[in-house]
């Protein structure tokens, strides 16, 4: 009994270490457990001894035998998993090559060898019946049963993503990227204002060349050979549409192509793709790889001070005579890349998983000029495209125009009342609340937050009412002193734009959605509340609703008298603080048959929207 209990303690600690990718600690504890499990294995054939392995006094039954054997097998298999991963650390560190692609390929090979053992441990633990485990050990067993599948899933996820990452890093062929650094404390449709950019050549995981202009995106202004009108809201700050404002469309592939267009018309070379990285991702990356020493600036940059320190260096401390305010970013980038290149195995895995998380949460977005490569990224959901759905849809897009870095101190809350009538028509009543936590005149955040906000809803939706919007005075919008042509892409997108006579809301269609656009201005210390009410085209219990996802689901369940309502809430890249609450209201003659909402109140869905969020209900009447 003592042997089994000690082994359980070792495995519990080791599994936690393995989950945290601390392979050294995991190996030590699993090795200790392995010896104890060997002794436990010897006693498995003698159940008449009374107490076996990890179990105290329990009935001697076949079920008991399976549980004990499952624990023993799991311990052995997890020990093998940890052993292989520990070998990975040593094997990779001894490689003469330090390029990231080589490291990732080696790491992938080790994980492929370790994965069967993790899956075997998961299967073995599934046979352990907690009912026969003494109460004082059930918590540890439950932890093993929950953490081991997570370890296996993490390995599978890594293997799925590592091939995509090596392709991105030029592991198959040399790639040239237009890399955009988006400051999402100043929100723009694809994440944030593009103050800096780099032209980066990747070859087999190594940066063959990187050019990061010291003046940032404004270096492109004097080089453009074509002058086009800016989207109307942007003329608040500039009547000419230029490179730094090119990410106007929330559909990232569309904005990426427009950024490439501006870059090439400013004399830049053709690029294979566009990568956009939000400032908040760099914070997270620094948290993983550690601080960066910048003695030439008298700074140590870490995850806590990255945004403030770099903004201060750019906005306040930069040498005005040199006109290279973004130089600190160019000096910092190689040091950050070197941190990743020289990272140990545990850190490298954390970096890879962080990149995958960044892609899933749109802190990183990628566009490829090559159609096959773009489709591969689209299949993974990593392109930042506006998604298509048959049900209800909502994406709220903030565009900070001349409002400083104030989105760093803005909290947002969306309340959506979905009102279904007896006839099945659906009216959405949306309330957006914005609270400015900044102090007047504070550095970077003490300005008014000036936001042209867009609501992307199902195409064919009809605006019923809107209030709380506050457009800037018309005399603040600038006009050009030179002739400007109309941008072809913008002209096509905005060809059907109208303006609601009562609310002043702009209305048009793009990316398969209807869009309502208006201005919200929020001063430091203030809260602004706006309302938008609209009728979506979906009607429940009608012939048209048979094409919906939930309608197909209820037909498969054999309930033809049921219909479904669903909402896809798509995240805007760069938004950090936004809570959405959806209230489903329907007549008393309706009932909820099924929903994916797991709270007690199944008619209310609340989420922070770190990723796209799907809420669905099957209704009957």
Buried (B, 14 or more C-beta within 10 A) or exposed (E): BEBBBBBBBBBBBBBBBBBEBBBBBBBBBBBBBBBBBBBBBEBEEEBEEEBBBBBBEBEBEEBBBBBBBBBBBBBBBBBBBBBBBBBBBEBBEEEEEEBBBBBBBBBBEBBEBBBBBBBBBBBBBEBBBEEBBBEEBEEBBEBBBEBBBBBBEBBBEBBEBBBBBBBBBBBEEEBBBBBBBBBBBBBBBBBBBBBBBBBBBBBBBBBEEBEBBBBBBBBBBEEBEEBBBBBBBBBBBBBBBBBBBBBBBBBBBBBBBBBBBBBBBBEBEEBBBBBBBBBBBBBBBBBBBEBBEBEEBEBEBBBEBBBBBBBBBBBEEBEEEEEBBBBBBBBBBEEBBEBBBEBEBBBBBBBBBBBBBBBBBBBBBBBBBEEEBBEBBBEBBBBBBBBEBBBBBBBBBBBBBBBBBBBBBBBBBBBBBBBBBEEBBBBBBBBBBBBBBBEEEBBBBBBBBBBBBBBBBBBEBEBEEBEBBBBBEEEEBBEEEEEBEEBEBBEEBBEEBEEBEEBEBBBBBBBBBBBBBBBBBBBBEEEBBBBBBBBBBBBBBEEEBEEBBBBEBBEEEEBEEBBBBBBBBBBBBBBBBBBBBBBBEBEEEBEBBBBEBEEEEBBEBBBEBBBBBBBBBBBBB
